[in-house]
Amino acid sequence: MRKLTYFVATTIDGFIAAPDGDFGFFLRYVTKDFLSYLVSEWPETLPAPGRTALGIGDAPNARFDTVLMGRGTYDVGLPDGLTSPYPHLRQIVLSRSMAETPDSAVEVVAEDPLTLVRGLKQEEGLDIWLCGGADIAGQLLSEIDELVVKQYPVLAGSGMPLFRTEFAPHHLTLADHRVFEGGNLVLTYTKSPA
């Protein structure tokens, strides 16, 4: 069965974006060794313009063949004309307010996120990447099999949290960790046995 992995950038204090949804401030903390790691281990998580700039536009998908995102995450690239940020993946935007897709390569789905993910997990293929945002992550918390946090060495004070949901502690197991120049961390958590 396919896994759902929430692979996401965060500040030390647990924010995935500024209060207005912008997450571009993370780029200034991408060190050379960290970028090399992303390119070699997670190439499909880099958006099309980044893949092209890095010369890996045709790199095979290592882990995922599907990406899920909320409308807020998807909307970030629209002002720059980026209507298909991950053309190398099946792109699904979960939104009840978006009437139609601005790009035929992007599916807009209004159905219940849990029902959708449970169906996707039954399909053949690589794993599923949840790239954001907080509301969708909160709704899908019970279906997230792996949480991979790219923690950047910055405090934000406020912003969009990693998960937006009611208080309900979930114990996770630290399965792996990596430390990079400049203080970047990649922390991989899995569900703890029940």
C-alpha positions in Angstrom: 0.0 0.0 0.0 1.2 3.5 -0.8 2.3 5.9 2.0 1.2 9.4 2.6 4.2 11.6 3.5 3.9 15.1 4.7 7.3 16.6 3.4 7.3 20.2 4.5 9.6 23.1 5.4 9.2 24.7 8.8 10.8 27.2 11.1 12.2 26.1 14.5 9.0 27.3 16.1 6.8 25.2 13.8 5.6 27.6 11.1 5.4 26.5 7.4 4.7 30.0 6.0 4.3 33.6 7.0 0.8 34.7 8.2 0.0 35.6 4.5 1.0 32.2 3.3 4.3 33.2 1.8 7.1 30.6 2.3 9.7 32.2 0.1 11.7 33.4 3.1 13.0 29.8 3.5 15.1 30.1 0.3 17.7 32.2 1.9 18.5 29.3 4.3 19.1 26.7 1.6 22.8 25.9 1.8 24.8 24.1 -1.0 24.9 20.8 0.9 21.2 21.0 1.7 20.3 21.7 -2.0 22.5 18.8 -3.1 20.6 16.5 -0.7 17.2 17.7 -2.0 18.3 17.2 -5.6 19.6 13.7 -5.0 17.1 12.4 -2.5 13.9 14.3 -3.2 14.1 15.6 -6.8 10.3 15.4 -7.4 9.6 17.8 -4.6 11.3 20.6 -6.4 9.0 22.7 -8.6 9.4 22.7 -12.4 11.3 26.1 -12.6 13.8 24.9 -9.9 14.3 21.5 -11.6 15.0 23.3 -14.9 17.4 25.7 -13.3 19.3 22.9 -11.6 19.4 20.8 -14.8 17.3 18.0 -13.5 14.1 18.6 -15.4 14.0 15.0 -16.5 15.1 13.4 -13.3 13.1 10.3 -12.4 10.8 10.4 -9.4 12.5 8.8 -6.5 9.7 8.5 -4.0 6.5 10.1 -5.1 4.2 10.1 -8.2 1.4 12.1 -6.7 1.3 15.5 -4.9 -1.6 16.8 -2.8 -1.9 20.4 -1.8 -4.5 22.8 -0.5 -5.6 25.8 -2.5 -3.4 28.2 -0.4 -0.3 26.2 -1.3 -1.3 26.0 -4.9 -2.2 29.7 -5.2 1.3 30.8 -4.2 2.7 30.2 -7.8 -0.3 31.6 -9.7 0.8 35.3 -9.7 4.0 34.2 -11.4 2.0 32.1 -14.0 3.0 28.8 -12.4 -0.2 26.9 -13.0 1.4 23.4 -13.0 4.2 23.5 -10.4 4.9 19.8 -10.5 4.2 18.5 -14.0 6.3 15.4 -13.3 3.7 14.3 -10.7 0.0 13.8 -10.6 -1.1 17.1 -9.1 -4.2 17.3 -6.9 -5.5 20.5 -5.3 -8.0 19.9 -2.5 -10.4 22.8 -2.6 -14.1 23.4 -2.1 -14.0 27.0 -3.4 -12.0 26.6 -6.6 -14.6 26.1 -9.4 -12.2 24.9 -12.1 -8.5 24.2 -12.7 -6.4 26.9 -14.4 -4.3 24.0 -15.9 -5.4 20.7 -17.4 -2.4 19.0 -15.7 -3.9 19.9 -12.2 -6.9 18.1 -10.8 -9.1 20.1 -8.5 -11.0 17.9 -6.0 -13.7 19.0 -3.6 -14.3 15.6 -2.0 -13.4 14.7 1.6 -9.6 14.6 1.9 -9.7 11.4 4.0 -11.8 9.6 1.5 -9.6 10.8 -1.4 -6.3 9.7 0.4 -7.7 6.3 1.4 -8.6 5.7 -2.2 -5.2 6.9 -3.5 -3.4 4.6 -1.1 -5.1 1.6 -2.7 -3.8 2.5 -6.1 -0.6 1.2 -7.6 2.4 3.5 -7.8 4.9 5.4 -5.8 4.0 7.2 -2.5 1.9 10.3 -2.1 3.4 13.6 -1.1 1.4 16.1 1.0 3.1 19.4 0.4 0.8 21.6 2.3 -1.0 23.4 3.9 -1.9 23.4 7.5 -5.6 22.9 7.1 -5.2 19.9 4.8 -2.5 18.4 7.0 -4.8 18.8 10.0 -7.6 17.0 8.2 -5.3 14.2 7.0 -3.4 13.8 10.3 -4.7 10.2 10.8 -3.6 9.2 7.3 -0.1 10.6 7.4 2.3 7.7 7.6 5.5 9.7 7.5 6.3 13.3 8.5 9.5 14.7 7.0 10.3 18.1 8.4 12.9 20.3 6.7 13.6 22.5 9.7 15.4 25.8 8.9 17.4 27.7 11.5 15.0 30.6 11.8 12.3 31.7 14.3 9.2 33.3 12.8 7.2 34.2 15.9 3.9 33.6 14.1 2.6 32.3 10.8 0.9 29.3 9.4 1.4 26.3 11.7 2.6 22.8 10.6 -0.9 21.5 11.4 -4.1 23.3 11.9 -6.4 21.1 14.0 -7.8 20.6 17.4 -5.5 19.7 20.3 -5.0 15.9 20.2 -1.4 14.8 20.9 0.0 12.1 18.5 3.2 10.3 19.4 5.6 9.8 16.5 8.9 7.9 16.3 12.0 9.7 15.1 13.2 7.4 12.3 16.0 9.4 10.9 17.7 12.8 11.1 20.3 14.7 9.1 22.2 17.9 10.0 23.4 20.3 7.3 25.7 23.3 7.1 24.1 26.4 8.5 21.9 24.5 10.9 19.3 23.0 8.5 17.8 19.7 9.8 15.8 17.0 8.1 13.8 15.1 10.7 11.9 12.0 9.6 9.1 10.7 11.9 6.9 7.7 11.5 3.7 6.7 13.3 4.4 5.0 16.6 3.0 1.5 17.1 -0.5 1.7 18.7 
